[in-house]
Amino acid sequence: RSSDLCNAFCFHQLPEELPDDTEPPQGCMFDGELHKFGSRWRTPECMRCDCSSDRSVNCCSLIFKAHYNENECEEILNKKTCTQVVVQRKNRALRCMGVVMVG
């Protein structure tokens, strides 16, 4: 039996530099949208993001990249709910054993 591993990821987006005479936005710019300070949102790519008071954005994946035997198993992702399962190819009703989710 093989053991499956997963890798999650996060990133920190620094605010854009503004000219000295520019009033900074009252929130964080992310993908062309202004988000209020202290707000939290989920992106279509299943990232959970937070807007910090320094106008920076912190995002972490809600979906983990699973490593598994692709000959025996397959991953099913639901981007609407940001959930995933790794199932057996021969019987998709059965989950693969040994899947470890690390976040």
C-alpha positions as CSV (number, residue, x, y, z in Angstrom):
1,R,0.0,0.0,0.0
2,S,1.4,3.4,-0.9
3,S,1.1,6.5,1.2
4,D,-0.3,9.6,-0.5
5,L,1.0,13.1,0.3
6,C,-0.5,16.5,-0.2
7,N,0.9,20.0,-0.4
8,A,-1.0,23.1,0.3
9,F,0.2,26.6,-0.5
10,C,-0.2,30.1,0.7
11,F,1.1,33.4,-0.6
12,H,1.4,37.0,0.5
13,Q,0.7,39.8,-1.9
14,L,2.3,43.2,-1.0
15,P,0.4,46.4,-1.9
16,E,1.3,48.2,-5.0
17,E,3.6,51.2,-4.7
18,L,1.6,54.5,-5.1
19,P,2.9,57.9,-6.2
20,D,3.4,60.2,-3.3
21,D,0.4,62.4,-4.2
22,T,-2.0,59.5,-4.4
23,E,-4.6,58.7,-1.7
24,P,-4.2,55.0,-0.8
25,P,-7.4,52.9,-1.3
26,Q,-9.4,52.0,1.8
27,G,-8.8,48.4,1.4
28,C,-6.8,45.8,-0.6
29,M,-6.8,45.4,-4.4
30,F,-6.9,41.8,-5.5
31,D,-7.7,40.7,-9.1
32,G,-9.0,44.1,-9.9
33,E,-11.4,44.2,-7.0
34,L,-11.2,46.4,-3.8
35,H,-11.8,44.4,-0.6
36,K,-12.4,46.1,2.8
37,F,-9.7,46.0,5.5
38,G,-10.3,42.9,7.7
39,S,-12.5,41.2,5.1
40,R,-12.1,37.5,4.0
41,W,-13.3,36.0,0.7
42,R,-13.0,32.9,-1.4
43,T,-11.7,33.1,-5.0
44,P,-13.1,31.0,-7.9
45,E,-9.7,29.1,-7.7
46,C,-10.6,28.0,-4.1
47,M,-8.2,30.3,-2.3
48,R,-9.2,31.9,1.0
49,C,-7.9,35.4,1.2
50,D,-7.7,38.1,3.9
51,C,-7.2,41.9,3.5
52,S,-4.7,43.3,6.1
53,S,-4.7,46.9,7.3
54,D,-1.4,47.5,5.5
55,R,-3.2,46.8,2.2
56,S,-1.5,43.4,1.8
57,V,-3.4,40.2,0.9
58,N,-2.8,36.8,2.4
59,C,-4.2,33.8,0.5
60,C,-4.1,30.1,1.2
61,S,-5.4,27.2,-1.0
62,L,-8.5,25.4,0.2
63,I,-7.7,22.5,-2.1
64,F,-4.5,20.5,-1.5
65,K,-2.5,19.0,-4.3
66,A,-2.7,15.3,-3.8
67,H,0.0,12.9,-4.8
68,Y,-1.2,9.4,-5.4
69,N,-0.9,6.3,-7.7
70,E,-2.6,7.7,-10.8
71,N,-3.0,4.2,-12.2
72,E,-5.2,3.1,-9.3
73,C,-6.8,6.3,-8.1
74,E,-8.2,9.6,-9.3
75,E,-9.0,12.9,-7.7
76,I,-12.5,14.4,-7.9
77,L,-12.6,18.2,-7.3
78,N,-15.7,20.2,-6.6
79,K,-14.8,23.9,-7.1
80,K,-18.3,25.0,-6.0
81,T,-17.7,23.7,-2.5
82,C,-13.9,23.6,-2.7
83,T,-13.8,20.0,-1.6
84,Q,-12.0,17.0,-3.1
85,V,-11.8,13.2,-2.7
86,V,-9.4,10.6,-4.1
87,V,-11.2,7.5,-5.2
88,Q,-10.3,4.2,-6.8
89,R,-10.5,4.1,-10.6
90,K,-12.1,0.6,-10.6
91,N,-14.8,1.6,-8.2
92,R,-15.4,5.4,-7.7
93,A,-17.6,4.6,-4.7
94,L,-14.5,3.6,-2.8
95,R,-11.9,6.1,-1.5
96,C,-8.2,5.3,-1.9
97,M,-6.5,4.3,1.3
98,G,-3.6,6.2,2.9
99,V,-4.4,9.7,1.7
100,V,-3.0,12.3,4.0
101,M,-4.2,15.9,3.9
102,V,-1.6,18.4,5.3
103,G,-2.5,22.1,5.6
